[in-house]
């Protein structure tokens, strides 16, 4: 059971990340003016989450791929929740 979960978890994380990406791009494509001007830290969160997840995966055992995928997913969720402020403010 443990082997199955560790084999399937990266694929599940990638599917969730693609779903989030396609929903965000569909909102922009529909011409939603509120969503066009909003910027967030999603990509920065993914990068930081990937680094933290990789280091945690290595330190807790040889689970580099799983740590990287979970870190990217959590980083995307946290980064998307924070909106960028305008420089004029």
MODELLER restraints for C-alpha pairs under 7 A, 6 or more apart:
rsr = mdl.restraints
at = mdl.atoms
rsr.add(forms.Gaussian(group=physical.xy_distance, feature=features.Distance(at['CA:9:A'], at['CA:66:A']), mean=6.84, stdev=0.5))
rsr.add(forms.Gaussian(group=physical.xy_distance, feature=features.Distance(at['CA:10:A'], at['CA:66:A']), mean=5.85, stdev=0.5))
rsr.add(forms.Gaussian(group=physical.xy_distance, feature=features.Distance(at['CA:10:A'], at['CA:69:A']), mean=5.73, stdev=0.5))
rsr.add(forms.Gaussian(group=physical.xy_distance, feature=features.Distance(at['CA:13:A'], at['CA:69:A']), mean=6.13, stdev=0.5))
rsr.add(forms.Gaussian(group=physical.xy_distance, feature=features.Distance(at['CA:13:A'], at['CA:70:A']), mean=6.74, stdev=0.5))
rsr.add(forms.Gaussian(group=physical.xy_distance, feature=features.Distance(at['CA:13:A'], at['CA:73:A']), mean=6.53, stdev=0.5))
rsr.add(forms.Gaussian(group=physical.xy_distance, feature=features.Distance(at['CA:17:A'], at['CA:73:A']), mean=6.46, stdev=0.5))
rsr.add(forms.Gaussian(group=physical.xy_distance, feature=features.Distance(at['CA:27:A'], at['CA:35:A']), mean=6.82, stdev=0.5))
rsr.add(forms.Gaussian(group=physical.xy_distance, feature=features.Distance(at['CA:28:A'], at['CA:35:A']), mean=6.19, stdev=0.5))
rsr.add(forms.Gaussian(group=physical.xy_distance, feature=features.Distance(at['CA:28:A'], at['CA:36:A']), mean=5.70, stdev=0.5))
rsr.add(forms.Gaussian(group=physical.xy_distance, feature=features.Distance(at['CA:38:A'], at['CA:83:A']), mean=6.89, stdev=0.5))
rsr.add(forms.Gaussian(group=physical.xy_distance, feature=features.Distance(at['CA:39:A'], at['CA:83:A']), mean=5.84, stdev=0.5))
rsr.add(forms.Gaussian(group=physical.xy_distance, feature=features.Distance(at['CA:39:A'], at['CA:84:A']), mean=5.53, stdev=0.5))
rsr.add(forms.Gaussian(group=physical.xy_distance, feature=features.Distance(at['CA:40:A'], at['CA:79:A']), mean=6.46, stdev=0.5))
rsr.add(forms.Gaussian(group=physical.xy_distance, feature=features.Distance(at['CA:40:A'], at['CA:80:A']), mean=5.38, stdev=0.5))
rsr.add(forms.Gaussian(group=physical.xy_distance, feature=features.Distance(at['CA:40:A'], at['CA:82:A']), mean=5.72, stdev=0.5))
rsr.add(forms.Gaussian(group=physical.xy_distance, feature=features.Distance(at['CA:40:A'], at['CA:83:A']), mean=4.35, stdev=0.5))
rsr.add(forms.Gaussian(group=physical.xy_distance, feature=features.Distance(at['CA:40:A'], at['CA:84:A']), mean=5.13, stdev=0.5))
rsr.add(forms.Gaussian(group=physical.xy_distance, feature=features.Distance(at['CA:41:A'], at['CA:79:A']), mean=4.38, stdev=0.5))
rsr.add(forms.Gaussian(group=physical.xy_distance, feature=features.Distance(at['CA:41:A'], at['CA:80:A']), mean=5.67, stdev=0.5))
rsr.add(forms.Gaussian(group=physical.xy_distance, feature=features.Distance(at['CA:41:A'], at['CA:82:A']), mean=6.25, stdev=0.5))
rsr.add(forms.Gaussian(group=physical.xy_distance, feature=features.Distance(at['CA:41:A'], at['CA:83:A']), mean=6.72, stdev=0.5))
rsr.add(forms.Gaussian(group=physical.xy_distance, feature=features.Distance(at['CA:41:A'], at['CA:84:A']), mean=6.82, stdev=0.5))
rsr.add(forms.Gaussian(group=physical.xy_distance, feature=features.Distance(at['CA:42:A'], at['CA:76:A']), mean=4.84, stdev=0.5))
rsr.add(forms.Gaussian(group=physical.xy_distance, feature=features.Distance(at['CA:42:A'], at['CA:79:A']), mean=4.18, stdev=0.5))
rsr.add(forms.Gaussian(group=physical.xy_distance, feature=features.Distance(at['CA:42:A'], at['CA:80:A']), mean=4.55, stdev=0.5))
rsr.add(forms.Gaussian(group=physical.xy_distance, feature=features.Distance(at['CA:43:A'], at['CA:76:A']), mean=6.71, stdev=0.5))
rsr.add(forms.Gaussian(group=physical.xy_distance, feature=features.Distance(at['CA:44:A'], at['CA:79:A']), mean=6.87, stdev=0.5))
rsr.add(forms.Gaussian(group=physical.xy_distance, feature=features.Distance(at['CA:45:A'], at['CA:75:A']), mean=4.22, stdev=0.5))
rsr.add(forms.Gaussian(group=physical.xy_distance, feature=features.Distance(at['CA:45:A'], at['CA:76:A']), mean=5.31, stdev=0.5))
rsr.add(forms.Gaussian(group=physical.xy_distance, feature=features.Distance(at['CA:45:A'], at['CA:78:A']), mean=6.66, stdev=0.5))
rsr.add(forms.Gaussian(group=physical.xy_distance, feature=features.Distance(at['CA:45:A'], at['CA:79:A']), mean=4.66, stdev=0.5))
rsr.add(forms.Gaussian(group=physical.xy_distance, feature=features.Distance(at['CA:46:A'], at['CA:72:A']), mean=4.51, stdev=0.5))
rsr.add(forms.Gaussian(group=physical.xy_distance, feature=features.Distance(at['CA:46:A'], at['CA:73:A']), mean=6.91, stdev=0.5))
rsr.add(forms.Gaussian(group=physical.xy_distance, feature=features.Distance(at['CA:46:A'], at['CA:75:A']), mean=4.55, stdev=0.5))
rsr.add(forms.Gaussian(group=physical.xy_distance, feature=features.Distance(at['CA:46:A'], at['CA:76:A']), mean=4.93, stdev=0.5))
rsr.add(forms.Gaussian(group=physical.xy_distance, feature=features.Distance(at['CA:47:A'], at['CA:72:A']), mean=6.87, stdev=0.5))
rsr.add(forms.Gaussian(group=physical.xy_distance, feature=features.Distance(at['CA:48:A'], at['CA:75:A']), mean=6.75, stdev=0.5))
rsr.add(forms.Gaussian(group=physical.xy_distance, feature=features.Distance(at['CA:49:A'], at['CA:71:A']), mean=4.19, stdev=0.5))
rsr.add(forms.Gaussian(group=physical.xy_distance, feature=features.Distance(at['CA:49:A'], at['CA:72:A']), mean=4.89, stdev=0.5))
rsr.add(forms.Gaussian(group=physical.xy_distance, feature=features.Distance(at['CA:49:A'], at['CA:74:A']), mean=6.64, stdev=0.5))
rsr.add(forms.Gaussian(group=physical.xy_distance, feature=features.Distance(at['CA:49:A'], at['CA:75:A']), mean=4.55, stdev=0.5))
rsr.add(forms.Gaussian(group=physical.xy_distance, feature=features.Distance(at['CA:50:A'], at['CA:68:A']), mean=4.85, stdev=0.5))
rsr.add(forms.Gaussian(group=physical.xy_distance, feature=features.Distance(at['CA:50:A'], at['CA:69:A']), mean=6.98, stdev=0.5))
rsr.add(forms.Gaussian(group=physical.xy_distance, feature=features.Distance(at['CA:50:A'], at['CA:71:A']), mean=4.82, stdev=0.5))
rsr.add(forms.Gaussian(group=physical.xy_distance, feature=features.Distance(at['CA:50:A'], at['CA:72:A']), mean=4.83, stdev=0.5))
rsr.add(forms.Gaussian(group=physical.xy_distance, feature=features.Distance(at['CA:52:A'], at['CA:71:A']), mean=6.45, stdev=0.5))
rsr.add(forms.Gaussian(group=physical.xy_distance, feature=features.Distance(at['CA:53:A'], at['CA:67:A']), mean=4.28, stdev=0.5))
rsr.add(forms.Gaussian(group=physical.xy_distance, feature=features.Distance(at['CA:53:A'], at['CA:68:A']), mean=4.67, stdev=0.5))
rsr.add(forms.Gaussian(group=physical.xy_distance, feature=features.Distance(at['CA:53:A'], at['CA:70:A']), mean=6.55, stdev=0.5))
rsr.add(forms.Gaussian(group=physical.xy_distance, feature=features.Distance(at['CA:53:A'], at['CA:71:A']), mean=4.31, stdev=0.5))
rsr.add(forms.Gaussian(group=physical.xy_distance, feature=features.Distance(at['CA:54:A'], at['CA:64:A']), mean=5.30, stdev=0.5))
rsr.add(forms.Gaussian(group=physical.xy_distance, feature=features.Distance(at['CA:54:A'], at['CA:67:A']), mean=5.08, stdev=0.5))
rsr.add(forms.Gaussian(group=physical.xy_distance, feature=features.Distance(at['CA:54:A'], at['CA:68:A']), mean=4.71, stdev=0.5))
rsr.add(forms.Gaussian(group=physical.xy_distance, feature=features.Distance(at['CA:56:A'], at['CA:67:A']), mean=6.37, stdev=0.5))
rsr.add(forms.Gaussian(group=physical.xy_distance, feature=features.Distance(at['CA:57:A'], at['CA:63:A']), mean=4.66, stdev=0.5))
rsr.add(forms.Gaussian(group=physical.xy_distance, feature=features.Distance(at['CA:57:A'], at['CA:64:A']), mean=4.69, stdev=0.5))
rsr.add(forms.Gaussian(group=physical.xy_distance, feature=features.Distance(at['CA:57:A'], at['CA:66:A']), mean=6.84, stdev=0.5))
rsr.add(forms.Gaussian(group=physical.xy_distance, feature=features.Distance(at['CA:57:A'], at['CA:67:A']), mean=4.48, stdev=0.5))
rsr.add(forms.Gaussian(group=physical.xy_distance, feature=features.Distance(at['CA:58:A'], at['CA:64:A']), mean=5.48, stdev=0.5))
